[in-house]
Amino acid sequence: MANILHPQYITNEAGEKTAVILPIDEFQELLEDIDDLAAVADRRSEPTVSHEALLAALKSDGFLSD
C-alpha cells in the first residue's frame, strides 16, 4: 500500500521551508513504518526459514491445524 502524505509547510520570511505539518494519522503511520524498518534491519542477519518449515513448526506447536 502506498502512503500518500498531505504535508503542509511552514516557511520563513524568505519563503524557505523550515518545518512540516502532517495530519496525526499520517505521522503515526510514518512512525510505524520506521519501527518496521528498524525491526527488519535488526533481524537482517538472522537465518531464514522456509515456508514449509514455518508451517510445520506452527502445526507442531498447535497454532495451525492440519
Secondary structure, DSSP 8 states (H G I E B T S, - for coil): -------EEEE-TTS-EEEEE--HHHHHHHHHHHHHHHHHHHTTTS----HHHHHHHHHHTTSS--
